[in-house]
Amino acid sequence: MKRMIIFCMFFFCSTMVLTAASPRTVKYRQIHQKIEQLETMVKDKDAELLHTPENPLEGCLYTAVTCFKKGIQKLRPVSSQENAKFTKAIRIVSKLTYRDPGEQCESTCESYEKKTPKEFLKGFANLMQRV
């Protein structure tokens, strides 16, 4: 009977470990949620246009993530009342890390088209789903 209980406990624990999401997946999901929150808080009128990578090639993902991380610092909140939430969301999104695969990418941040902050954030959310 003891062996059966131990076996069931072992089976249950190993199943839980296998179904748990990896820490990287959880972090990327959290960053994606913060990007979606920022879309409602960002100032879009009279705001600076930002270089927005769209559909970067596989070897250029690191460059695209770097462009988005630089651009995220230029965003401004639509009102001063949302400043604390906005700053916290920016801080979380800025912590995104993506390893450089060491591949050479021909495109630079400046080679991408400039778009409004909301379009910039939508592009960033799309990239997060690819990464």
Order of alpha helices (4+ residues) and beta strands (2+ residues): alpha-alpha-beta-alpha-alpha-beta-alpha
